Amino acid sequence: MAQRLLTSANRVSARFAFIFTLSLSCTYLCYNIIFYGGAVMTNQGYEGKRCPPSKNAGGKKLLGKLSDNNCASPDVSRSAGQRGSNEQSRPPASPGGHWADMSLRNMSVAQKYGNKKLPNALIVGVKKGGTRAVLEFIRIHPDVRALGTEPHFFDRNYDRGLDWYRELMPRTLDSQITLEKTPSYFVTREAPRRIASMSHETKLIVVVRNPVTRAISDYTQTLSKKPDIPTFEELAFKNRSLSLVDTSWNAIRIGMYILHLENWLQYFRPSQMHFVSGERLITDPAGEMGRVQDFLGLKRIITDKHFYFNRTKGFPCLKKPESSSQPRCLGKSKGRTHVQIDPEVIEQLQEFYRPFNIKFYETVGQDFKWE
Ligand SMILES: Nc1ncnc2c1ncn2[C@@H]1O[C@H](COP(=O)(O)OS(=O)(=O)O)[C@@H](OP(=O)(O)O)[C@H]1O
């Protein structure tokens, strides 16, 4: 009897031990399910905000804040879109990721500033004619965007291709004109053909000036860089007593405008070319710029009120140039004091240029009064 009692007590304690172990195991299992599962969710939330590893992390740094938003998962960006109104106006992150977001960003830059386009107008010459003044004056116009430097595409850089050239241009809206100036185009044999092959519709501006004054200006510039060159007279004549002019000297050759113009007229209609008087540009900048605006099909916005005559400089200056409230004159290299030339030499050169000038006036239908 006593043994039976002992055996049944053992069974009870064994069952108790089994149930206890089982409940312990269950508790452990439940604990794991609850807490381990929670840890996974926490990690998922964190991973969702992390950017995927990128090979060009350096480039991403440059993208700055934009990249912080762009690398978020679609869920994260959706909840971001439900935030304040400022954030709602941002472009949503696209499933295409980083590059798709970059192109979205470019799209909004394009919407605001337009695209880079090949120029539809060029200031092609002439060197020392007043090309910088025309460029700086016309770019005040809100419908003109101009490249500040001379790209020399159609003479020195043609091999780089049109895509290279386009990339240099400022962004323009469809309503805006893209403009650049390179004065050496006017005397570059291949330039008219090359420009016409870019577009037959390109508008061409040529700023011309008395060829004798232009030659002296050109020489003054060269002399400022190379003080050891021969005198103007020595360079200008093969034989001065015979009035034999050296037409191989660039400073002389550039001023034979009609010869260069004939090359342009093989590729462009006269109506596509506009000639600015370099002299009137100084005495009446608003009048000359009025005609430039008409030629470019622009509303006459640049008027007298944009200019004042700076007595110290001896030239008209801009009262209020683009993106500044300060009045501004052109730099020191524009409007230099010319070297003194013997008046007889000037007279000889005027004689030399006369027939070229007359033919030039007839061809363009304008008398520039250089005599
Ligand atoms: N507003 C104003 N301010 C200063 N200079 C003016 C202006 N308008 C025309 N000009 C004349 O422009 C001449 C320089 O011509 P370019 O700009 O065509 O020169 S360049 O070919 O780009 O080097 C420059 O020639 P130089 O006087 O011989 O220096 C000026 O006479």
The ligand as an SDF file (V2000), in Angstrom:
LIG
                    3D

 31 33  0  0  0  0  0  0  0  0999 V2000
   30.3320  101.7500  -75.0920 N   0  0  0  0  0  0  0  0  0  0  0  0
   31.5660  101.4400  -75.4520 C   0  0  0  0  0  0  0  0  0  0  0  0
   32.5520  101.3360  -74.5320 N   0  0  0  0  0  0  0  0  0  0  0  0
   33.7990  101.0150  -74.9240 C   0  0  0  0  0  0  0  0  0  0  0  0
   34.1770  100.7670  -76.1810 N   0  0  0  0  0  0  0  0  0  0  0  0
   33.2300  100.8570  -77.1290 C   0  0  0  0  0  0  0  0  0  0  0  0
   31.8980  101.1950  -76.8110 C   0  0  0  0  0  0  0  0  0  0  0  0
   31.1880  101.2140  -77.9550 N   0  0  0  0  0  0  0  0  0  0  0  0
   32.0300  100.9120  -78.9410 C   0  0  0  0  0  0  0  0  0  0  0  0
   33.2610  100.6980  -78.4500 N   0  0  0  0  0  0  0  0  0  0  0  0
   34.4250  100.3750  -79.2670 C   0  0  0  0  0  0  0  0  0  0  0  0
   34.6080   98.9710  -79.2130 O   0  0  0  0  0  0  0  0  0  0  0  0
   35.9450   98.7700  -79.6580 C   0  0  0  0  0  0  0  0  0  0  0  0
   36.3720   97.3660  -79.3330 C   0  0  0  0  0  0  0  0  0  0  0  0
   35.7110   96.5500  -80.2660 O   0  0  0  0  0  0  0  0  0  0  0  0
   35.3950   95.0270  -79.9930 P   0  0  0  0  0  0  0  0  0  0  0  0
   34.6210   94.8920  -78.7320 O   0  0  0  0  0  0  0  0  0  0  0  0
   34.7610   94.4960  -81.2040 O   0  0  0  0  0  0  0  0  0  0  0  0
   36.8490   94.4470  -79.7870 O   0  0  0  0  0  0  0  0  0  0  0  0
   37.2780   92.9060  -79.8690 S   0  0  0  0  0  0  0  0  0  0  0  0
   37.3790   92.5510  -81.2920 O   0  0  0  0  0  0  0  0  0  0  0  0
   36.2990   92.1140  -79.1540 O   0  0  0  0  0  0  0  0  0  0  0  0
   38.6120   92.8790  -79.2260 O   0  0  0  0  0  0  0  0  0  0  0  0
   36.7150   99.8360  -78.9190 C   0  0  0  0  0  0  0  0  0  0  0  0
   37.8380  100.1390  -79.7040 O   0  0  0  0  0  0  0  0  0  0  0  0
   39.0580  101.0120  -79.1820 P   0  0  0  0  0  0  0  0  0  0  0  0
   38.4890  102.3820  -78.9150 O   0  0  0  0  0  0  0  0  0  0  0  0
   40.0080  101.0470  -80.2910 O   0  0  0  0  0  0  0  0  0  0  0  0
   39.5860  100.3660  -77.9540 O   0  0  0  0  0  0  0  0  0  0  0  0
   35.7330  100.9820  -78.8100 C   0  0  0  0  0  0  0  0  0  0  0  0
   36.0080  102.0460  -79.6640 O   0  0  0  0  0  0  0  0  0  0  0  0
  1  2  1  0
  2  3  1  0
  2  7  2  0
  3  4  2  0
  4  5  1  0
  5  6  2  0
  6  7  1  0
  6 10  1  0
  7  8  1  0
  8  9  2  0
  9 10  1  0
 10 11  1  0
 11 12  1  0
 11 30  1  0
 12 13  1  0
 13 14  1  0
 13 24  1  0
 14 15  1  0
 15 16  1  0
 16 17  2  0
 16 18  1  0
 16 19  1  0
 19 20  1  0
 20 21  2  0
 20 22  2  0
 20 23  1  0
 24 25  1  0
 24 30  1  0
 25 26  1  0
 26 27  2  0
 26 28  1  0
 26 29  1  0
 30 31  1  0
M  END
$$$$
